[in-house]
Structures are given as C-alpha cells and as structure tokens.
C-alpha cells in the first residue's frame, strides 16, 4: 500500500517572501513562490502521522493543510527554522493527553531542552508542553510498522540526519554526504533534497550544480528540491529549466510512495 508525503513548507530559514524584501520573487503573485519553512508530513500505511521538523510556521502549516495530529516527530537538526515551532504542539498534546514523541540526535535533544526548558522542568506550569525525547544515531528504528533509516549528512561541519522510509529519502540542509552513506541512496524512487539557489556557492547548503551532479551519481527516479531561497528564482522558471525527473517542490505538494 502507498504512503503519502506532503510538503508543509519548502522555504529556507527566512521563508519567501522575506520580510521587507523587494526581490522580484518575494513580490511574485504566484502561490508556488510563497514558501514557509521546510517541513513534511508523512502518512504511513496505518494512517499514523509522522512529521519531519517543526519550524516557526508549524501552526499555520497544520491549519492550512487540515492536519490535526502528530504521532511522531523526526528532527533533522537543531536550527530554529527546524525546531522552534515545538511549543505549538500543545493542542495536540492536550487532545492526546500524552507527550509527543520526538526522535533526534542526543545533541539535538539537549538543544531542545535548552530552548524549551519549561517543557522539562520538575514542576510544570499548567499548559506547558511535554515531550518524550528518543535519541537515535545511525541504527534503523521502527515507528509502529514503519521502518526508518537515519542518513548521516553534513550541514557545513554540523552532523545532521536525513531519513529513509521505504524507497524515499528526505534530506534537508545538507552540504555534503559521505561515500559511506551514499550506498543508502542508490536507485531511490524519490530523493528529496535541499537546493538553496542556482549558482552562488554556499558553505552549508547544496546549490543546483552540486545537486545535478549528485542526481547523476545516485540515479533516483524522481528528485524534489526543497529549502529553496528567493535567489533560486521563480518557481515556474525553475520548473521549466530543469529536466523532467528533477522538480522544485512547493508548499502543499503531495506525493505517494
């Protein structure tokens, strides 16, 4: 049976439009040029909801997509555009009457504790969120019947995680993937990967020429680009310029895998 993945957000850390920017892409009237911060929602075979990353737009993303619950949260890394929405899990925690389970690297768990100390205090004030932190490294783990394989990648010098589910891989904020990890990425049905912009190199993010090279090497059937900045250009133009098997993702896009 098919799982679903929905892109809740496909933008970089400032989103598109960027506050105060007069860049043509920020002024675009095309809905596909409006990008909230990067996150996806996976619906597994049992209808369970697996969220990857929980940024500052999380509340809006849930409401816009008529999503009403999160059964597990996978976190790629601790930058604010990927975790700072955690407080907005509160209505879900209250409805379920249980902590939301978060799966992350130990370092990321410590950062979550630093940024949300009130969620972990001995005596909690009424209405505080509560999380169950589960530390993962490279071992495969299961959420119900769904097997998840962590992928170790680098975001500049920061080791962060991508995730493989079935024959789909989700990687965001990477700038390097080691040869050892690349074997997990051969012949995928779907590779979802960050691509910040067209030409200007970035120390911590892949740009288009690097992605084209990676796709050539790994040969996924379909590649979706995410974590896109306004400097990449208009969605429609990106789509027209790229080969058929490489697509810019957009907020609200849903795929089956």
N, C-alpha and C positions, 0 to 999 in steps of 0.2 A: 504493500500500500504506500501511498505517497505522503511525504511530509510537506509542510509549507514553510517558506521563509518570507517574511515581509520586511522590507526596508522601512524602518520608522524614521530614519534620518541618514543622510548621505553627505553631510557637510563637514567641513573642517572645524577647528576649535571655535572660530568666531561665527560660524554659520554663514549662510548667504540669504538675504543681503547682510553685509557688515554694517554695523551702526555707523551712521554719518558718512558712508562711502558714496561717492558719485561715479564709481566704476560702472561702465555700461551693463555688466552682468548683474550688479546689485540693483540697477534700475529696471531690469527686464520685467516685462509683464507676463512672461511665460511661467506658469506654475512650476514647471520642472526645473526652473532656475532658482526656486526657493528651497533651500536645503537646511534642515535642522541638523543638530549634532548627531554624529554617526552612532547607529544602534539598529539591531534587527530583532524581530520576534519570530521564533520558530514554534510551529505547532507540530507536535510529534504524532506518531500513529495512534496514541491513546487520547489525543486531544489535549495533552498537557502543554503548557506554555513555557517555553524556555527563552528568556531574554538574554541577549548579549549586550552588555554595557548599559549604563543608566545615567545618562548625562543631564544637563540642565533643562533640556526640553522634554524630559520623560513624561511629565503630566500631560502636556499638550499632545504628545505623540499617542498616548493611550486613549485620550478622548477623541482625537481626530480619527483614529483607526477603529474606534468602538471596541477596543480591547479592555477587558475588565479584571484580569488577574495575571499573576506571575507565579508559576510553580517552582521555578529555579532561575537564578541569575548567574550567568557566567561573566566574569570580568577579565578583560584583556590586560588592563594595566591601570595605574592609579592617577593618571592625569585627570584634572577636573572635568574636562568635556566627556569623560567616560564613567565617572562615579558620583558627581556632585548632586545628581537627582535622587540619591538614595532616600532622603527624607520623605519624598513623595510616594514611597511605597507604603506609607502609613495607612491609607484607607484599605489597602489590600491586607495588611497585617491585622487590622481591626476586624475586617469581614471574616478572614480565615481563623481568627483567634490563635494564630501561631506565627512564629518568626519566619521571615523569608530566608530561604537557604541561598547563601552566596558561595560560589566556587571560585577561588582565586589563589594566586601565589601567596606564600606566607608574608612576603614583603608588602604586598598589596593589602593584605588583611590588616597589617599593622598601620598602614596609611589610612585605611578606612576608620580604624579606631582613633587615630589622631584627629581626623576631620569630623567625626561624629561621636565624640566621647560620651555624650549624653545617652547614646543608644546602648552603651556598655556599662553604665555606672551601676553600682550595687543596688542603690535605691533609685528607681526611675520615676521621673515626674509623670503624671497621668498624660497619656497621649504621645509619649516618646515612642519612636520606632524600635523594633528589636530584630536583630539579625542572627542567623546561625552561620558562622563562618566555617567553611570547609576548605582546608588547604590542599591544593593539588600541585603536582610538578609535571613530570612527563608521563606518568602512568595513565593508562586508559582507565576511565571510570564510567559508572552507569548512573543514569537518571531514570528510574523506572526500568523500562525495557530499552531505553536509548543509550547506545554506547558512544562515548565522547573521547576523542583522541586529542590531547593538547599538542600544539605545534609550537616549538620554541623559536622565536624570531627576535631580531634586534630592532629597537627604536632608538637610533643613534647608538649609544652604549648601554641602553636600558634593556635587559632581557624581559620580553613580554610574551603573551600567549596568543596564538591563533587556535582555532578549534576545527576539528574534522568530525562531521556527522555523516554517516553513510558515505556517499561519494561526492560530498560537498565540503569545501574548506572556506572558512571565514577568517581573513587576516586583515587587521587594520593597524595603521600607524607603524608599519614596518619600513626599514630601510635596508635590511639585509637578512637573508635566510641562508643558513649554513648548508653545506653539501650533505651533512648527516640528516638534516631534517627534510631535505628536498625529496628523498625517496617516498615520504608520506604524501607527496603532492603530485605524483606522476599519474597521468591519464585520468584526471578527475572529470566528472560530469560538469561540475561548477567550481570555479575558483573566484572567490570574491576578495578583492584586494584594494588597498588604498592607493590612490594615484592623485597626488596633490595638484599638479599642473603640467603644462606641456613641455617646457624646455629648461627653465631655470632650475639648476640642481638645488636640492635641499638636504641639509645634514641629517635629518631624522625621518624623512619621508621619501618613498619612491616617487619618481616622476615618469612621464609617459615612455621615453626611450628605454628606461630600465624595465618597465612592465612589458613592453613589446618583446624584449629580449627574454624575460622570464617565461612568457607565454610560449614563445618559440621553443624554449628548452623543455618546459613541463607538459606542453600539449594538452591543456584542458579543453574539453569540448566547447564550453562557453565560459567567458570571463566577464565578471561585472566589476566595474570600477566604483569605488566609494571614497569617502573622506576627501571630497573634491573641494577645491578653493575657487573663488571667483576668478582667479587668474588663469584657470584652465580654459575659460571661455563659456559661450552659450551652450546649453545642453544640446540643442538641435544641431549645432555645428560640430560638436564633439561626435555626436552620433553619425553624422554624415561622413566625417573624415575617417572614422575607424572601420576596420574590416568587420564583416557581419558577425563573427564569433567573439568580438570584444565590444561590450556595451557599457555606456555610462549608466549606473543605477540612478534611480530618482526616488524621492520620498513617496512612499505608498506603493511602489512596485512589489508584486508578489510572485514568487516562483514556486514550482513544485519540484521536489527531488526525491 
